[in-house]
Amino acid sequence: MADDIPTIPNGEYEKRNWRNSKINVDHYWFRVQCGRFFRLELNPVVTMLAIVAIVAFILWCILEPTHAGNAFTSAKSWTTFTFSWLYIGSQDIWAIVILAVYFSKYGKMKLGQDNEKPEYNDATWFAMLFACGVGVGLFFFGVAEPIWHYTGGNRYSADKYMTDNELAQNAINLTLFHWGIHGWIVYVLVGMVIGIMSFRKGLPMTMKSCFYPILGDRAFGPIGDLIDTFSIMTTLFGVCTSLGFGTMQLNRGLNIINEDIEISTQNQVIIIWCITAIATISVVSGVGVGIRRLSEICFGLGMVIMMMVVFMEDTWFLLNLYCQSVGYYFQWIIQLGFHCDAFELSSTSYGAADRGRAFTDGEGDGPVNWMDDWTIFYWGWWISWSPFVGMFIAKVSRGRTLRQFINGTMTAPMIYSFLWLTIFGGAGIKMERMAAEDGICCVSFNYTLLADSSVMGAVSGAANRGNSEFTPCGVDSTCGDCEWEIIDGYLADNSGVGPVQVAQYLVDNQKWLGKYPGSDNTTLARLSCMASEEMWFAMMATYLDMGPFLRVLSMIGLVLYFVTSSDSGSLVIDIMSANGCQDPPIPQRVFWALVEGATATALLVAGGENALGALQTASVVSGLPYTIILCFLCPALWRALAMEHGDLDPYGPDFGMALIDPFTSFKSKYIMSFFKNIFLTPLSVFYIRRNHNQTGPVTYAVALTVCWVVWLALLIAQIVANSDDSVKLNGIFSLAWVFYMAFATILTVQRAQIRAIYNINGNIIEDFFAALILYPSTVGQMEFVDRPGGIAPLMPDDPNPSKPFDNPYLGEVKRRLSSDV
């Protein structure tokens, strides 16, 4: 009887059934048409969930900005201490996967059908990629970050034997590390999966489509809607915080250009809505017009500024530095890419002084919070922006091969970013050294106290360091040599003046005091004395007669880069809320653009920097769960490529139940199986092994029972010990988790054996993590796999593939089993 049932080896299905077909999926839709111009088409579940969550979160940040900020700062620090290995390791794994795709046979595959051509030329394409991805950040960090690494505390500055030149090079190297391969790799990963599934398989351009290769139609159920909702939130928060903090930098720049423009909340709100208005017009006009032209203009302005600085600076120094820095980057990328600050985060280097080692502010070989402030901040920030940037770069890359896509979205931007950061970072460090040589130093005058004429007028005696009543740095603060040298110099040129006159001089000249040589000389700047948003404009001011032109040009470039980030972010959010519609209705585009502006305004007005800081930190913290989500994109990408190329049979056997089915399918049999297997896994495995004629069902059941019972008993014992000081069982939980790992390992072996029997695609790593994280669902998969309709390949000719049917694979499996007995 078994011989009459056909066998279906892997790969025998017609490959064109997958390669040349589109996948049809169902969505929730809400559609309204009023007249010719007003139209709405959106996913009501995703849209409403996102709006409610965004409003609730923003209200919390506005009403309790300090509490929200503290909560997320603590969460961010905890994330760094606990999951640095995950952030760092996952980025490296993603980079390896992308490099594997690049050099594999899949590199020739197109984001689109095989005969499609790119929609945009190379120059326009690269301009849009760059403007969307990192354009704004390079203006803000181009000068500031190398200066911070050069003058601030880090693991390199703690080395007293390191020369200053080495410290300068390491400052550049750290900056390149944060903006290099690891900065772009997450965008490439997301963009590649979305492009494959959308342009080749016809799936909607949303984040949930990325998971179709591993979840199938389940990706368009509740779990997919949650992924899209979370993606909308992280995108909006990221754009809003950039918009809010960016307006502060723009306000500072406008004040430097024109002192009549005050640094105030009112002016910052005006800036926000000017940017929002331009962004709204751009997003309404679409990618091909507004976003495209703005990106080209932004990129052109950036090139003008960069080339002018190259020729006005020491050109040969910058060329030497670029060549040298690229070499340093590739020499140290492996070490930096895997470095987690393990010792810095674990404990202070006590005893280092006895060994003659250097200390940094009593914190050992480097500040314990450096990783939290820098690398983890960057990785969380890139990851939280990945839905937005990844989807946008996929949208503008249709028709390009995967190798072209990787070159355009990682290699070329990295080369250009390195050029930018080396030029402006190197020029900034050189400027810092020259200013120090000229005697310019950072001051800490208390300008509020100095401006109080009643306090200064009550000071008796001379305005010098010998007068204890004259305290220009504050009543409880002592001025250093830097401050007194400035005062002594003024007194030498103006004999007979008293404390009031000295105080007035200091207040009147505070804009340049301790930063520039003098109010009429800005050819040098001590950048480390300035706020980060000042550094760029301060360095532009040092270029003599071209300074005002460069500052104005920088201001225009910054505004336009903010606009391109805002409008492309609005477009991506609208696409996700509209079930991946490539041309969403104009009212929805306007709505999301205005929501971004309103959110940034509300946070800035109600909570100021504290509220924006809370939202920014929340965006970075959201990178942790998103890191876990994105880790599933690696197997999804490889499976999609293998199926598209014909190396993996998309219609081959699979478990009839997914790991998430007990939570998303709402089928009673899956739910009951899950709750049963929480407690009765050993019994279920016994019957699974017996039904499949596998050896040792009793042995497996007993081993699982022992591991599970001991694990639970030891955890309970630890809880009791924690609540009762008389019970001494500290650390017993460690033994508990050893038994749980053994429990998961046994289930891993069982699942791998079931896969081998049914020829189900997978690997031992997937088996282990399935058993480790969701062992009740793992057992449920093995329970349902040998039932009619359980192992259910999607038959090409089946008119109703979701309906259970007599599976020919089952007959072949039972034949094999009977022949083995």
C-alpha positions in Angstrom: 0.0 0.0 0.0 2.8 2.4 0.9 4.4 1.7 -2.5 1.4 3.1 -4.2 1.9 6.5 -2.6 4.2 8.8 -4.6 7.5 9.9 -3.2 8.4 13.6 -3.7 12.1 14.2 -3.5 13.3 17.8 -2.8 13.6 20.0 -5.8 11.2 18.1 -8.1 8.6 20.9 -8.1 8.8 23.3 -11.0 11.1 26.1 -9.9 9.3 28.6 -12.0 6.2 28.2 -9.8 8.2 30.2 -7.2 10.6 32.3 -9.2 8.0 33.7 -11.7 5.1 34.0 -9.4 3.8 36.7 -7.1 2.6 35.9 -3.5 -0.9 37.1 -2.7 -1.6 38.0 0.9 -4.6 39.4 2.7 -4.6 42.7 4.7 -6.9 44.7 6.9 -8.0 47.8 4.9 -9.8 51.0 5.7 -10.7 52.9 2.6 -12.5 56.2 2.2 -13.0 58.2 -1.0 -14.5 61.7 -0.8 -14.6 63.5 -4.1 -11.6 63.5 -6.5 -8.9 64.7 -4.1 -9.5 63.2 -0.7 -8.7 59.5 -0.3 -7.6 57.3 2.6 -6.2 53.8 2.3 -4.6 52.4 5.5 -4.3 49.4 7.8 -6.5 50.4 10.7 -4.9 48.0 13.1 -1.3 49.2 12.5 -2.3 52.9 12.2 -4.4 53.1 15.3 -2.0 51.0 17.4 0.9 53.3 16.4 -1.0 56.5 17.0 -2.2 55.4 20.5 1.2 54.2 21.5 2.9 57.4 20.2 0.5 59.7 21.9 0.7 57.9 25.2 4.5 57.9 25.1 4.8 61.5 24.1 2.4 62.5 26.9 4.6 60.7 29.4 7.7 62.5 28.1 5.9 65.9 28.2 4.2 65.5 31.6 7.1 63.8 33.4 10.2 64.6 31.3 12.7 64.1 34.2 11.1 60.8 35.3 10.9 59.5 31.7 14.5 60.6 31.1 15.8 58.9 34.2 13.9 55.7 33.4 15.2 55.4 29.9 18.7 56.4 30.9 18.7 53.6 33.5 17.4 51.2 30.9 20.1 52.2 28.4 22.8 51.7 31.1 21.4 48.3 31.9 21.3 47.4 28.3 24.9 48.3 27.9 26.0 46.4 30.9 23.9 43.3 30.1 23.6 43.2 26.3 26.7 44.8 24.9 27.7 41.4 23.6 24.5 41.1 21.7 24.7 44.6 20.1 28.4 44.1 19.2 28.2 40.5 18.1 25.0 40.9 16.0 26.5 43.7 14.0 29.5 41.5 13.2 27.3 38.6 12.2 25.2 40.8 9.9 28.4 42.1 8.3 29.6 38.5 7.6 26.2 37.5 6.1 26.2 40.5 3.8 29.8 39.8 2.7 28.8 36.2 2.1 25.9 37.4 -0.2 28.2 39.8 -2.0 30.7 37.1 -3.0 28.2 34.3 -3.5 26.4 33.4 -6.7 23.4 35.3 -5.4 25.2 38.6 -5.9 24.0 38.8 -9.5 20.3 38.6 -8.5 18.3 41.8 -9.0 16.1 43.7 -6.6 13.3 43.3 -9.1 12.7 41.1 -12.2 15.7 40.0 -14.2 15.0 42.4 -17.0 14.4 45.5 -14.9 16.6 48.6 -15.2 17.5 51.0 -12.3 15.0 53.8 -11.9 17.6 56.4 -11.0 21.1 57.1 -12.3 24.1 56.4 -10.1 24.7 60.0 -9.0 21.1 60.6 -8.0 20.8 57.2 -6.4 23.8 57.8 -4.2 22.7 61.3 -3.3 19.4 60.0 -2.0 21.0 57.1 -0.1 23.4 59.5 1.6 20.9 62.2 2.4 18.5 59.8 3.9 21.1 57.8 5.9 23.7 60.0 7.6 23.8 63.4 6.0 22.7 65.4 9.0 24.9 63.4 11.4 28.1 64.2 9.5 27.5 67.9 9.9 27.0 67.5 13.7 29.7 64.9 14.4 32.1 65.7 11.6 34.2 68.0 13.8 32.8 67.3 17.2 33.3 63.5 17.5 37.1 63.4 16.7 37.6 66.4 19.2 35.7 64.5 21.9 37.7 61.4 21.4 41.0 63.4 21.3 40.4 65.5 24.4 37.9 63.4 26.4 38.5 60.3 28.5 38.6 56.9 26.8 40.6 53.7 26.9 43.4 55.3 24.8 43.8 58.6 26.8 44.3 56.5 29.9 47.6 55.1 28.5 50.3 57.5 29.8 52.8 56.0 27.4 50.8 56.8 24.3 52.0 59.8 22.3 49.7 62.6 21.5 50.0 61.8 17.8 48.8 58.2 18.5 45.9 59.6 20.5 44.9 61.9 17.6 45.0 59.0 15.2 43.0 56.8 17.5 40.4 59.6 17.8 40.0 59.5 14.0 39.9 55.7 14.0 37.2 55.5 16.6 35.1 58.0 14.6 35.5 56.0 11.4 34.6 52.8 13.3 31.3 54.3 14.4 30.5 55.5 10.8 32.0 52.6 8.8 30.8 49.1 8.0 29.0 48.7 11.2 27.0 51.9 10.8 25.6 50.9 7.4 25.3 47.2 7.6 21.9 47.2 9.3 20.4 49.4 6.6 21.8 47.1 3.9 20.4 44.0 5.6 16.9 45.4 6.0 16.9 47.0 2.5 18.0 43.8 0.8 15.3 41.6 2.4 12.6 44.2 1.7 13.7 44.6 -1.9 13.8 40.9 -2.6 10.4 40.2 -1.1 8.7 43.3 -2.5 10.2 43.7 -6.0 10.6 40.0 -6.9 7.7 38.4 -5.0 5.2 41.2 -5.0 4.8 41.4 -1.3 3.9 44.8 0.2 6.9 47.1 1.2 6.6 46.8 4.9 8.8 45.3 7.6 6.6 42.3 8.1 7.2 41.2 4.5 10.9 40.5 5.5 9.8 37.6 7.7 7.7 35.8 5.0 10.5 33.3 4.2 10.5 32.0 7.8 6.9 32.7 8.9 4.9 32.3 5.6 1.4 33.8 5.7 1.7 34.2 9.4 3.8 37.2 8.8 0.6 39.0 7.8 -1.2 38.2 10.9 -1.1 39.8 14.4 2.7 39.3 14.7 3.3 41.2 11.5 1.0 44.1 12.5 3.0 44.4 15.8 6.3 44.5 13.9 5.0 47.3 11.6 3.6 49.2 14.6 6.9 49.0 16.4 8.7 50.1 13.2 6.5 53.1 12.8 7.1 54.1 16.4 10.9 53.8 16.2 11.0 55.7 12.9 8.9 58.5 14.2 10.8 58.8 17.5 14.1 58.8 15.7 13.1 61.5 13.2 11.5 63.6 15.9 14.5 63.6 18.2 16.8 64.4 15.3 14.4 67.2 14.3 14.3 68.6 17.9 18.0 68.5 18.6 18.8 69.6 15.0 16.8 72.8 15.5 18.9 73.6 18.6 22.0 73.3 16.4 20.5 75.4 13.7 19.4 78.0 16.3 22.9 78.1 17.6 24.3 78.5 14.1 21.9 81.3 13.3 23.0 83.0 16.5 26.6 82.7 15.5 25.9 84.2 12.1 23.6 86.9 13.4 23.6 87.8 17.2 20.2 89.4 16.9 18.7 85.9 16.4 18.3 84.7 20.0 18.7 81.2 21.2 15.1 80.6 22.4 12.3 78.0 22.3 10.2 80.3 20.2 12.9 80.5 17.5 13.4 76.8 17.6 9.7 76.2 17.1 9.8 78.5 14.1 12.7 76.4 12.7 10.8 73.1 13.3 7.8 74.3 11.3 9.8 75.8 8.5 11.5 72.4 8.1 8.2 70.6 8.4 6.5 72.9 5.8 9.3 72.2 3.3 9.3 68.5 4.1 5.5 68.3 3.6 5.7 69.9 0.2 8.5 67.5 -0.7 6.8 64.3 0.5 3.6 65.3 -1.4 5.6 65.7 -4.6 7.0 62.2 -4.2 10.4 60.5 -4.4 11.0 61.3 -8.0 10.6 65.0 -7.6 10.9 66.5 -4.1 13.1 64.0 -2.3 15.3 63.4 -5.4 16.0 67.1 -6.1 16.6 68.0 -2.5 19.0 65.1 -2.1 21.0 66.2 -5.1 21.1 69.8 -3.8 22.2 68.6 -0.4 24.9 66.4 -1.7 26.2 69.2 -4.0 26.4 71.7 -1.1 28.3 69.2 1.0 30.8 68.6 -1.8 31.3 72.3 -2.2 32.0 72.8 1.5 34.3 69.8 1.7 36.4 70.8 -1.4 36.7 74.4 -0.2 38.1 73.2 3.2 40.5 70.7 1.5 42.0 73.5 -0.6 42.1 76.1 2.2 43.5 73.8 4.8 46.9 72.0 4.6 45.9 69.8 1.7 48.8 67.5 1.9 48.3 66.9 5.6 44.6 65.9 4.9 45.6 63.6 2.0 48.2 61.9 4.2 45.7 61.6 7.0 43.0 60.0 4.8 45.4 57.4 3.4 46.8 56.7 6.9 43.3 56.5 8.6 41.9 54.1 6.0 44.9 51.8 6.7 44.4 52.1 10.5 40.7 51.3 10.1 41.2 48.1 8.3 44.0 47.1 10.6 41.9 47.6 13.7 38.4 46.8 12.5 38.3 43.3 13.8 39.5 44.3 17.3 37.2 47.3 17.5 34.3 45.5 15.9 34.3 42.8 18.7 35.4 45.0 21.6 32.8 45.2 24.4 34.7 47.0 27.2 34.3 43.9 29.2 36.8 44.8 31.9 35.7 48.4 32.1 32.1 47.5 32.6 32.9 44.7 35.2 35.1 46.5 37.7 37.5 49.3 38.4 41.2 48.5 38.0 42.1 48.4 41.6 45.8 47.8 42.2 46.8 49.4 38.9 48.5 52.3 40.8 50.7 49.7 42.5 51.8 48.5 39.1 52.5 52.0 37.9 49.5 52.0 35.5 47.6 55.2 34.5 44.2 56.1 35.8 41.5 58.2 34.3 39.5 60.1 36.9 39.9 57.2 39.3 38.0 54.9 36.9 40.7 52.5 35.9 41.9 52.1 32.3 39.0 54.1 30.9 35.6 55.6 31.8 33.1 52.8 32.6 30.4 54.7 30.7 32.3 55.2 27.5 30.7 52.2 25.7 27.3 53.4 26.9 27.9 56.9 25.6 29.4 56.0 22.3 29.4 52.6 20.6 26.2 51.3 22.2 24.5 54.6 21.6 25.5 54.5 17.9 24.5 50.9 17.4 21.1 51.4 19.1 20.6 54.6 17.0 21.4 52.9 13.7 19.2 49.9 14.5 16.3 52.0 15.6 16.5 53.9 12.3 16.8 50.7 10.2 13.1 50.3 9.3 13.1 53.9 7.9 16.4 54.0 6.1 16.3 50.3 5.0 12.9 50.6 3.4 13.8 53.9 1.7 17.0 52.7 0.2 15.2 49.6 -1.0 12.5 51.8 -2.6 15.1 53.8 -4.6 17.2 50.8 -5.5 14.8 48.8 -7.7 16.5 47.2 -10.7 20.0 46.9 -9.2 21.8 43.7 -8.5 22.6 42.7 -4.9 26.3 43.5 -5.5 25.4 46.9 -6.9 23.1 47.5 -3.9 25.8 46.6 -1.4 28.4 48.8 -3.2 26.0 51.7 -3.3 24.6 51.4 0.2 27.7 50.4 2.2 30.9 50.6 0.2 30.5 54.0 -1.5 28.9 55.7 1.5 31.6 54.4 3.8 34.4 55.7 1.5 32.7 59.1 1.3 32.0 59.3 5.0 35.6 58.5 5.7 36.7 61.3 3.5 34.3 63.7 5.2 35.3 62.7 8.7 39.0 62.7 8.0 38.9 66.1 6.4 36.9 67.9 9.0 38.0 65.8 12.0 41.6 66.1 11.0 41.3 69.8 10.5 39.5 70.1 13.8 42.3 68.3 15.7 44.9 70.4 14.0 43.0 73.5 14.9 42.8 72.4 18.5 46.5 72.0 18.7 47.3 75.3 17.1 44.9 77.1 19.5 46.6 75.4 22.5 50.0 76.5 21.1 48.7 80.1 20.9 47.7 79.9 24.6 43.9 79.7 24.2 42.5 77.8 27.1 39.0 76.7 28.3 37.6 79.0 31.0 35.0 78.4 33.7 33.9 81.9 34.6 30.5 82.3 36.3 29.0 84.8 34.0 25.7 84.9 35.9 27.7 86.1 39.0 29.8 88.4 37.0 26.8 90.1 35.4 25.3 90.8 38.8 26.5 94.4 39.3 25.3 94.5 43.0 27.6 91.5 43.8 30.6 92.8 41.9 30.1 96.4 43.2 30.3 95.1 46.8 33.8 93.6 46.2 36.5 95.6 47.8 40.1 95.7 46.7 41.8 94.8 43.4 40.5 92.3 40.8 43.4 89.8 41.1 44.0 86.4 42.4 45.2 87.7 45.7 41.7 89.1 46.6 39.6 86.5 48.2 36.4 88.6 47.7 36.8 88.6 43.9 35.5 85.2 42.8 34.9 85.3 39.0 34.5 81.5 38.8 31.9 81.4 41.6 31.8 81.7 45.3 32.6 78.0 45.8 34.9 77.6 42.8 38.5 78.5 42.4 39.7 79.9 39.1 42.7 78.2 37.4 45.7 79.6 35.7 43.8 79.9 32.4 41.2 82.3 33.9 43.7 84.4 35.9 46.0 84.8 32.8 43.1 86.3 30.9 42.3 88.7 33.8 46.0 89.6 34.3 46.3 90.4 30.6 43.4 92.7 30.7 44.7 94.4 33.9 48.1 94.9 32.3 46.5 96.8 29.3 44.0 98.7 31.5 45.7 99.8 34.7 43.5 101.1 37.6 40.3 99.2 36.7 38.3 97.6 39.5 36.3 94.4 39.8 33.2 95.9 38.2 35.1 96.9 35.0 36.8 93.5 34.9 33.5 91.7 35.3 31.9 93.7 32.6 34.8 92.9 30.2 34.5 89.2 30.9 30.7 89.3 30.3 30.9 91.4 27.2 33.5 89.0 25.6 32.2 85.7 26.8 31.3 84.6 23.2 35.0 84.3 22.2 36.7 84.3 25.6 38.7 81.1 26.1 37.7 80.0 22.6 39.3 82.5 20.2 42.5 84.7 20.5 40.3 87.8 20.6 37.0 89.3 19.5 38.5 90.6 16.3 40.5 87.4 15.6 38.8 84.1 14.8 41.6 82.5 12.7 42.0 80.0 15.6 39.5 78.2 17.8 39.8 76.0 20.8 37.1 73.6 19.8 37.2 71.5 23.0 36.0 74.6 25.0 32.7 74.7 23.0 29.4 72.9 23.0 29.1 70.3 20.3 26.6 72.3 18.3 29.1 75.2 18.2 32.1 73.3 16.9 31.2 73.1 13.2 30.3 76.7 12.8 33.3 77.8 14.9 35.7 76.0 12.6 34.0 77.4 9.5 34.5 80.9 11.0 38.3 80.4 11.1 38.5 80.4 7.3 39.1 84.2 7.1 37.0 86.0 4.5 35.3 82.8 3.4 34.1 82.0 6.9 30.7 83.8 6.7 30.1 82.2 3.3 30.9 78.7 4.6 28.7 79.2 7.7 25.7 80.3 5.5 26.3 77.4 3.1 26.5 75.0 6.0 23.3 76.4 7.4 21.5 75.8 4.1 22.9 72.3 3.8 21.8 71.4 7.3 18.3 72.6 6.7 17.9 70.7 3.5 19.4 67.5 5.0 16.9 67.8 7.9 14.2 68.2 5.3 15.2 65.1 3.3 15.3 63.1 6.5 11.9 64.3 7.6 10.2 63.9 4.3 11.6 60.4 3.6 10.8 59.4 7.2 7.2 60.6 6.7 6.9 58.7 3.4 8.2 55.4 4.9 5.8 55.7 7.9 2.9 56.3 5.5 3.9 53.3 3.4 4.0 51.0 6.4 0.7 52.3 7.7 -0.9 51.8 4.2 0.0 48.1 3.9 3.1 48.8 1.8 1.3 50.9 -0.8 4.0 52.5 -3.0 1.9 55.6 -3.7 0.0 56.3 -0.5 -2.8 59.0 -0.6 -1.6 62.6 -0.2 -3.7 63.3 3.0 -1.9 60.5 4.7 1.5 61.9 3.7 0.6 65.3 5.0 -0.8 63.8 8.2 2.4 62.0 9.1 4.6 64.9 8.1 2.6 67.2 10.4 2.7 64.6 13.2 6.5 64.7 13.2 6.5 68.5 13.5 3.8 68.5 16.1 5.6 65.9 18.2 8.9 67.6 18.1 7.2 70.9 19.0 5.2 69.5 21.9 8.3 67.9 23.4 10.5 71.0 23.0 7.9 73.4 24.4 6.6 71.3 27.3 9.7 69.4 28.3 12.6 71.1 26.6 15.9 69.1 26.3 14.8 66.7 29.1 11.8 65.5 27.1 13.7 65.3 23.9 16.5 63.5 25.7 14.0 61.0 27.1 12.7 60.3 23.6 16.1 60.0 22.1 17.2 57.5 24.8 14.0 55.6 24.3 14.8 55.3 20.6 18.2 53.9 21.4 16.8 51.5 24.0 14.3 50.3 21.4 17.3 49.1 19.4 17.6 46.1 21.9 14.3 44.3 21.0 14.8 45.4 17.4 18.2 43.7 17.4 16.6 40.4 18.3 14.0 41.0 15.5 16.7 41.8 12.9 18.7 38.7 13.8 15.9 36.7 12.2 16.4 38.6 9.0 19.7 36.7 8.3 18.0 33.3 7.9 15.1 35.0 6.2 17.4 36.6 3.6 19.4 33.4 2.9 16.2 31.3 2.5 14.7 33.9 0.2 17.8 33.9 -2.0 18.1 30.1 -2.0 14.4 29.7 -2.9 14.6 32.3 -5.6 17.7 30.8 -7.1 16.2 27.3 -6.9 18.6 25.9 -4.3 15.8 25.4 -1.7 12.4 23.9 -2.4 9.9 26.5 -1.2 7.2 23.8 -1.4 9.1 21.2 0.5 8.0 19.7 3.8 7.7 21.8 6.9 6.3 21.7 10.4 2.6 22.2 10.2 2.7 24.4 13.3 5.0 27.5 13.7 6.6 28.3 17.0 4.4 31.4 17.3 1.1 29.7 16.3 -0.1 29.3 20.0 0.1 33.1 20.3 -1.2 34.3 16.9 -3.4 31.6 15.3 -6.0 31.5 18.1 -6.5 27.8 17.4 -7.5 25.9 20.5 -5.4 22.8 19.6 -2.2 24.9 19.5 -3.0 26.8 22.6 -3.9 23.6 24.5 -0.7 21.9 23.3 1.4 24.8 24.5 0.0 24.9 28.0 0.1 21.2 28.3 3.8 21.0 27.3 4.8 23.6 29.8 4.5 20.8 32.4 4.2 17.6 30.4 7.0 17.8 27.9 8.6 14.5 29.0 5.4 12.6 28.4 4.9 14.2 25.0 8.4 13.4 23.9 7.8 9.8 25.1 4.8 9.4 22.7 6.6 11.2 19.9 9.5 8.8 20.0 7.3 5.8 20.4 5.0 6.8 17.4 8.1 7.3 15.2 9.7 4.0 16.2 12.6 5.8 17.7 14.8 4.1 20.3 14.9 5.0 23.9 11.5 6.8 24.5 11.7 6.0 28.2 15.3 7.2 28.5 14.5 10.5 26.9 11.4 11.0 29.0 13.2 10.2 32.3 16.1 12.5 31.3 13.8 15.4 30.5 11.8 14.8 33.7 14.9 15.0 35.9 16.3 18.1 34.1 12.9 19.9 34.3 12.1 19.0 37.9 15.6 19.9 39.2 15.6 23.2 37.3 12.2 24.2 38.7 13.1 23.0 42.2 16.4 24.9 42.3 14.8 28.1 41.1 12.1 27.9 43.8 14.9 27.2 46.4 16.7 30.4 45.2 13.5 32.4 45.6 13.1 31.1 49.1 16.7 31.8 50.0 16.4 35.4 48.7 13.4 36.0 51.0 14.8 34.3 54.1 18.3 35.4 55.3 18.6 32.3 57.4 18.7 30.1 54.3 22.2 30.0 52.7 21.7 29.0 49.1 23.3 31.9 47.2 24.2 31.0 43.7 22.0 27.9 43.5 20.2 29.5 40.5 23.4 28.9 38.4 23.0 25.1 38.8 19.3 25.5 38.0 20.2 27.0 34.6 22.7 24.3 33.9 19.9 21.7 34.2 17.7 23.9 31.9 20.4 24.0 29.3 20.6 20.2 29.5 16.8 20.1 29.1 17.0 22.3 26.0 19.8 20.3 24.5 17.8 17.0 24.7 14.9 18.7 22.9 17.4 20.0 20.3 18.5 16.5 19.5 14.9 15.3 19.4 13.8 18.1 17.0 16.8 17.5 14.7 15.9 13.8 14.5 12.3 14.7 13.6 13.6 17.1 10.9 15.8 14.3 9.5 12.9 11.8 9.3 10.6 14.2 7.4 13.4 15.9 5.4 12.4 19.3 6.8 14.8 22.2 6.1 16.6 23.6 9.0 19.8 23.4 11.1 20.9 22.5 14.6 21.3 26.1 15.6 17.6 26.8 14.9 16.7 23.7 16.8 18.6 24.8 19.8 17.2 28.3 20.1 13.7 27.0 19.4 14.0 24.6 22.3 15.8 27.2 24.5 13.3 30.0 24.1 9.9 28.3 23.3 10.2 24.7 24.4 6.4 24.1 24.6 6.0 25.2 21.0 8.9 23.1 19.9 7.3 20.0 21.4 4.0 21.0 19.8 5.6 21.1 16.4 6.8 17.5 16.8 3.4 16.5 18.0 1.5 17.8 15.0 4.0 16.9 12.3 2.8 13.3 12.0 -0.9 14.0 11.7 -2.9 14.5 8.5 -2.5 18.1 7.5 0.4 18.5 9.9 3.3 18.4 7.5 1.8 20.6 4.7 3.9 21.7 1.8 2.2 24.3 -0.4 1.3 22.3 -3.4 1.4 24.3 -6.7 -1.7 22.8 -8.1 -3.8 22.7 -4.9 -6.7 25.1 -5.2 -7.0 25.4 -1.4 -3.6 24.9 0.1 -4.7 26.0 3.6 -7.0 23.0 3.8 -5.6 19.8 5.4 -5.2 17.0 2.9 -3.6 13.6 2.7 0.0 14.5 2.4 2.1 12.3 0.0 5.1 13.1 2.2 3.5 11.2 5.1 3.2 8.1 3.0 6.9 8.2 2.1 7.8 8.9 5.7 5.8 5.9 7.0 7.3 3.7 4.3 10.8 4.7 5.4 9.9 4.0 9.0 8.4 0.6 8.3 11.4 -0.4 6.2 13.8 0.6 9.1 12.0 -1.6 11.6 
